[in-house]
Amino acid sequence: MRSPSFGEHVTSPVFFNNQDKLIVTVDKGFATAEPDYDYWVISADGKERERI
């Protein structure tokens, strides 16, 4: 899925247990020969995010 807030291809959202947060994988190299992954923790409301 392409995320408007990231402007990149975002996959594999996973919710943390007993928290209102999820982690996503952002592939900045989507559709290229070499993937370029970043991992982000995002609040459930989408207002807060942190690259890890």
C-alpha positions in Angstrom: 0.0 0.0 0.0 1.3 3.5 -0.7 1.0 5.7 2.3 0.1 9.4 1.7 1.8 10.4 5.0 5.1 8.6 4.1 5.0 9.0 0.3 6.5 5.5 0.1 5.4 1.8 -0.1 4.3 0.7 3.4 3.9 -3.0 4.3 3.4 -5.4 7.2 1.7 -3.3 9.9 1.8 -5.0 13.3 0.1 -3.8 16.4 1.9 -3.9 19.8 0.2 -5.9 22.5 -1.9 -3.8 24.9 -0.7 -0.5 23.3 -2.2 1.9 20.8 0.8 1.7 18.5 1.9 -0.2 15.5 5.1 -0.8 13.6 5.3 -0.6 9.8 8.0 -1.4 7.2 8.6 1.4 4.7 10.3 0.4 1.5 11.9 3.5 0.0 13.3 1.4 -2.9 10.0 -0.2 -3.8 9.9 -1.4 -7.5 13.7 -1.1 -7.8 16.3 -3.8 -7.9 17.3 -3.2 -4.3 14.8 -2.6 -1.4 15.6 0.2 1.1 13.8 -0.6 4.3 13.0 1.8 7.3 10.9 0.7 10.3 8.5 3.1 12.1 6.4 3.0 15.2 3.2 4.9 14.7 0.4 5.8 17.2 -3.0 4.3 16.4 -4.4 7.8 15.6 -1.5 8.4 13.2 -0.5 11.7 14.9 2.8 10.4 16.3 5.5 8.4 14.5 9.1 7.6 15.2 11.7 5.9 13.0 13.5 3.1 14.7 
